[in-house]
Amino acid sequence: MSAVALVPWHEEDRPLLDAANTPEMTRYLAGPETEEQLDTRHARYLRLSRAGLAGMFRIEVAGESVGSIGWWHTDWQNQEVCETGWFIVPSAQGRGYASRAVDLIVEEARAHSGRALLLAFPSVENAASNALCSRKGFRFRGEEKFPFRGAVLTVNAWSLSLDAVTGERG
């Protein structure tokens, strides 16, 4: 497999959001976003990364952008944690790129988030993302209702400890 790299999100990465804004890619996320929503999300990625409140990246393989992944600060069950989310464009799926990107984002969050726990919230229907969380050592914490883009999604909550000393599972 070609080397997977995380490249910090830049102004020119906005087209990657367009590539992922299809009914197929957003079927677990309340559907496609408007151009205005994509512009707002892109600006948020840039702003939060600059402020150190997130680490947003494009996933690159052999110089080609194949997806995006990031971590950001959030609160969950009265704890300050960070959350992660990702996507791989359809033409690059099934090649292990998301798996390697998750490894890299765990390292990034561990080094830069200042939080002890990393959470992921894939839809209960997203078998691929749930399987990835399980394979990567995230601990299943149960099913939750999750407000997202004006809808309420049913998601699985997964956690992973970012404690580099013990490496305990979240």
N, C-alpha and C positions, 0 to 999 in steps of 0.2 A: 504494500500500500504506500502511496505517496505520502510525504510528510504533511501533517496538518498543522497549521499555524493560526494563532489568534492575533489579529491585527487590530489595534485600537480603532474604534469607530471614528470616521472623519466625515467632513462635510460632503465629500463626493460619494459616500456610501448610500445615499438616499435611494438610488435605483434598486438596491437590494431589497428594500421594503416593498417596492412595487412588484418585484418578482415573486414575493411571498404572499401577495395580496390577492389570491385567487380563491374561488370557492373550494377547490380541492385542499389548498394549504390552510384555509381558515375554518374548515368544517367543525373543528373542536373549539373554536374561539369566537363564536357568535358571528361568524361571517366576515366578509371583506370590510375594510375600513374605507372611508371617504378620503379624497386627496388631502383635505384639511386635517383629518385625523392622522394621516401618515406624516404630514409636515410637522404636526405637533409632536408626534412620537419621535421623529428624527431629531427635532430640536431638544427634546427632553433627554435623549441619549447623549447628545453633545454636552448639554448643561450639567447633567448629573455626573458624567465622567470627569469633566473639568473640576467639579466641586469635590471629587473624591467620594461621592455618595453612591457610586456605581462604577462598574467596569464593563463597558459595552464593547463588543468586538465583532468583526466579520470573521468568518471561518474561511481560511484560504488554503487551497491545495494546488501546488504547482502554478502559483501565480493567479489562479482563478478563484473568485469568490463563490463559495458553495453554500453559504448560510450565515447565520448570526447566532451569537450566544452572549450571555452577560450575567452579571450578578448585580443586585441593588439592595439597598437597605430597606427593611420593612419591619413591621411588628406582627407577631403571631403568638396567640395565647399568652399575652402580657409579657412577651420576651422581645428584645431587640435582636433580630436575626437578619440574614440576607436571603434573598430568593434568587433562583436562577430560572432561565427559560431559554429555549433554542429553537431553531428550525434549520432544515437542510432543504435546498431546492429539489424538486422532484428528479431532475436529471442526475443528481449526485447521491440520491438516497440508496441505502442498501450496501454501502461500501465501507462502513465502519467510521465514517467521518464524525458523526454525532458522538459516538463512543469516545473517540480520542479528544474531541472538543470538550466533553464533560470532564475528562481527566484534567485537561488544561485549565478549565474554569475553576475547578476545585483548588488547584494550586494557586491561581490568581486570587480567589476569594480568601484563601487561607493567608496569603501574604499581604493583602491590601484592604480587606473589608473591615477588619477590627471586630468582627462578630464571631461567635463560637459555633453557630449553627447555620447550615445552608439548607434551604427548603426548595422543593419543586412541587408544582401543583398541576400535573397533566390531567386532562379530562379522563373520567373513568372509562370512556370509550376509546381513548388513544392507547391501544395495545403496545405500539412500538415504544412510545415514551415511558410508559409504565414499566415495560420490560427493561428498558435501559436503566431506569432508576434502580430497579432491583439488582441488575448485574453490577452496577457501580457501587453497591454497598449502602445505598440509601435505605433507611428504615421506614417501613410502611406505618403511617400514623393514623390511618383511617380515611374515611370519605367525608368531604365537607362541601358545603354550598359556598360558592365563590363569586362575588359580584365582579363582573368584567364587561366593560363596554356596553353598559345598559342592560345586560342580561345577567341571569344567575346561572352559573355553570356548576355542574356536579363534578368535583375533582377528587383525585386521590392526593392526600398530603404525604410527602416523603421528606425525610430529614437525614442529614449527614453531618456528623461532628466535624468542625474545622480545627479541632484541637490537635495541633501537629505533634504534640508530645506523646499523647496516649494513642491517637488514631482511633479512639473509640467510635463506634457507630452512633449516629444521632438518634 
